[in-house]
Amino acid sequence: MKHSKGIDKGKVILYALSTCQWCRKTKDLLRDLNIDYYYVDVDLADNEKQKELVEEIKKFNPSCSFPTLVIEDKDCIIGFDEEKIKEKFKKQ
């Protein structure tokens, strides 16, 4: 996982694809909001790691679509939803 430094808002993990424009928009939005988060581009991982990551994602997003943003291992925002993301981090 890679790390993007910012304000600590708890454990924030973004599962993304390196070629996905919506994933890129989500990364940009998190950086613009100055949120500290970890991310992984699933398509760049080796086959074994990809399988592990897909299983992790399915716990929160059974359809395994991207981007999948997981907050504190309990909340999940699927897809690029600017308003939901802004609202989630405004409250914290």
Secondary structure, 3 states (H helix, E strand, C coil): CEEECCECCCCEEEEECCCCHHHHHHHHHHHHCCECEEEEEHHHCCHHHHHHHHHHHHHHCCCCCCCEEEECCCEEEECCCHHHHHHHHHHC
